Amino acid sequence: MASMWQSVLSVHQRIVDNGDKRTDPWLLVYSPVPVAVIFVVYLCVVWAGPRLMKHREPVDLKVVLIVYNFAMVGLSAYMFYEFLATSWLSNYSYLCQPVDYSTSPLAMRVSRLFSSFIRNQLFFILRKKNGQLTFLHIYHHGTMIFNWWAGVKYVAGGQSFFIGLVNTFVHIVMYSYYGLAAIGPHMQKYLWWKRYLTSLQLVQFLMFLLHTGYNLFTECDFPDTMNMVVFAYCITLIILFSNFYYHSYVNRKKQK
């Protein structure tokens, strides 16, 4: 048992030692332990929440959800601008862009932008509604925080900006829909484009797949390990979202 514990500590030490030293002091970044604890708590809430609320009246969160979703539209728009502006000012390449590990003002601006993304993802998974607690949503948002933690810990910059740029744009559209839907049933006639949200997500994951796949087979000074993780992760998301789209729209239309 002692030997196993020493092995765990040794692995943990390698994880924290090999990261980007610029981001070590930032909230939730130095060690994977806090993020892992948050993930476990999230799973406990997912399991216990519906059971505790089973015989209770649902809480009216209409105002909270409206404010939250439109606030996230604003935050996502700001982050989209920052990703676009910093990549433009840094003359980033959309095909291959190594990480700038320096402490120059522009490099630090890019890396801080990634740290704000991990907090955004944390807040997102913690406010999920029970009706959305499918395997797809739990897997997607539960694992996303680990992906962003790894990004901030090891590659806070470089071509990772492409994922942040596209993802924040998707979030602008997505949160706009959620905010309008939270206003009430009378808004439904204006939300005919709901099904295209899933299509937009699929296009996003396909873009990431092609982007990282290209870099796996070309000479680019960006960690292949991170490219492989993103590539494999995108494959799982494409499969899950395609399955959701088929059962929600294609198969349902056939049954009608």
Order of alpha helices (4+ residues) and beta strands (2+ residues): alpha-alpha-alpha-alpha-alpha-alpha-alpha-alpha-alpha
